[in-house]
């Protein structure tokens, strides 16, 4: 009976360690996701600015291209 208790305690210890490791991985992944979301927002803003600049630059007063 004592051996069974020791075996269960050993298994529980390994499971606690595994859960802690998984928690660390999930935490790092969430941080990376948050950073990537911010980068995507910044890229969207930059693209909107570029597109808005192109639309404003499409006027008949623009000089012809040089060859």
C-alpha positions in Angstrom: 0.0 0.0 0.0 2.8 2.4 0.9 4.5 1.7 -2.5 1.3 2.6 -4.3 1.1 5.9 -2.5 4.7 6.7 -3.4 4.0 5.8 -7.0 0.9 8.1 -7.1 2.9 10.9 -5.5 5.6 10.5 -8.1 3.1 10.6 -10.9 1.5 13.6 -9.5 4.8 15.4 -9.2 5.6 14.7 -12.9 2.1 15.9 -13.9 2.6 19.1 -11.9 5.9 19.7 -13.7 4.3 19.1 -17.1 1.4 21.5 -16.4 3.9 24.2 -15.3 5.9 23.7 -18.5 2.7 23.8 -20.6 1.7 27.0 -18.9 5.0 28.6 -19.7 4.6 27.7 -23.4 1.1 29.0 -23.5 2.1 32.3 -21.8 5.0 32.8 -24.3 2.7 32.0 -27.3 0.1 34.5 -26.1 2.8 37.2 -25.8 4.0 36.4 -29.4 0.3 36.5 -30.6 -0.1 39.9 -29.0 3.1 41.2 -30.6 2.0 39.9 -34.0 -1.4 41.5 -33.7 0.3 44.8 -33.0 2.6 44.4 -36.0 -0.4 43.6 -38.3 -2.2 46.7 -37.1 0.8 48.8 -37.8 1.2 47.3 -41.3 -2.5 47.9 -42.0 -2.1 51.5 -41.0 1.0 51.9 -43.2 -0.8 50.2 -46.2 -3.8 52.6 -45.8 -1.4 55.6 -45.7 0.3 54.3 -48.9 -2.9 53.7 -50.7 -4.3 57.1 -49.6 -1.0 58.7 -50.9 -1.4 57.0 -54.2 -5.0 58.1 -54.6 -4.1 61.7 -53.8 -1.1 61.5 -56.2 -3.3 60.4 -59.1 -4.0 63.8 -60.6 -3.8 65.1 -64.1 -1.1 67.5 -63.0 1.4 64.7 -62.5 4.4 64.9 -64.9 4.6 62.2 -67.6 7.0 59.3 -66.9 10.5 59.7 -68.4 11.9 56.9 -70.5 
